[in-house]
C-alpha cells in the first residue's frame, strides 16, 4: 500500500513513518488484500496545532467509486493513529460487505 504522508506544522520523522506502518499500513494491507496494489493509494495528513495536539486525517479511493475518509485529534500521535485505524477498519468492513452483497445479487 502506498500511503503519502504529509506533515503540516510537523516534520515527518522515521519514527513517525514506523508508527504509521505498524498502526495503519499493516492492518489495512490485510483488510484490502483482494485489491490490486496499484489501486491502494492513500494520503495521510498530520497537523500539529497550537495547543500541541495532533490532527490526523486519512483519505483513500477504492474501486467502485468508494471514498474512505477518517479524521481524529489526540494529544499523542500514537493514540490518534490507533483511533484512525479503528475508524478505517469499520469503513472498509462496510465496503467489503457491500461488495459481497452486490456479488450475491
N, C-alpha and C positions, 0 to 999 in steps of 0.2 A: 504494500500500500504506500502510496506517495502522499505524505502529509507535508504541505508547505507551511512552515511555521513563521509567523510574523510577530515581531515584538514592537509594541507601541509604548514608548517611555520605559522600555525594558530590553535589556540585552539578553538574547537567547544564548545560553551557555551550553557546554557539553552535558552538564548535569541536567539541565532543563530538557535537552533532547533525549537523554536517557529516561527521565521521568515520563515523558510523553510516549516513548517507545514501550515502556513497561506497563504504564497505566491505561493507555488507549490503543496504540497500534497493534499490539499482540492480541488483545481481545477482539478488536474489530476484524482482524485478519481471520480469526476463527469463525466469527459470525458471517462474514462475507466471502467465505471460501469458494462458493459457487460462481462468484462474479469474476470475470477476467481481470487480470492485474492492471491492464491499461485503462480500465474504466474506474479504478479505485483511486481517485484523486480528490484530495480534500484540502481545505485551508483551515488552519488553527491560528487564532489571533490572541495574543496575550498582552493585556494592558495593565500597567501598574498605575493605579490612580493616586491622587494626592494624599489620601488617607492611609496609603500603604497596603491596601488590599489588591488582589488580582482579579481582574475581569477577564474571563476566558470565553471565547466563542468558537464554535466549530461549524463548518459549512461544507456540505458534500452533495453532489448529484448522483443518483443511482439510475440504472436502466429503468425504463418505463416512466420517465419524466418525474421520478420521485425525488423530492428535495428533503434533505435531513439537515436540521439546524438545531443547535443547542447552545445555551449560554449559562454561565454561572459566575458568582463572585464570592471569593473567600479570602481570608487573611493569609492562609497558607496555600501556596501553589499546588502542592500535592493533594490537598483536600478539594481544591477546585477541579483538578483533573479527575479525581475519583467520582465526584458528583457529575461531571460532564460525561464520563464513561457510562454511568448508570442511565442517564437521560438518553444517550445514543443507543444503548442496548435495547431499551424499550421501543424506540422508534424503529430500529432495524428488525426487531422481532415482529412488530406490527406490519412492516413492509413485507417480510417473508411470509407471514400469514396471509396477506392479501394476494401475494403471488400464488400461494398454494391453493387458495380458494378459487382463484381465476383459472388455474390449470385443471381443476376438477370439473369446472363447468363445461 
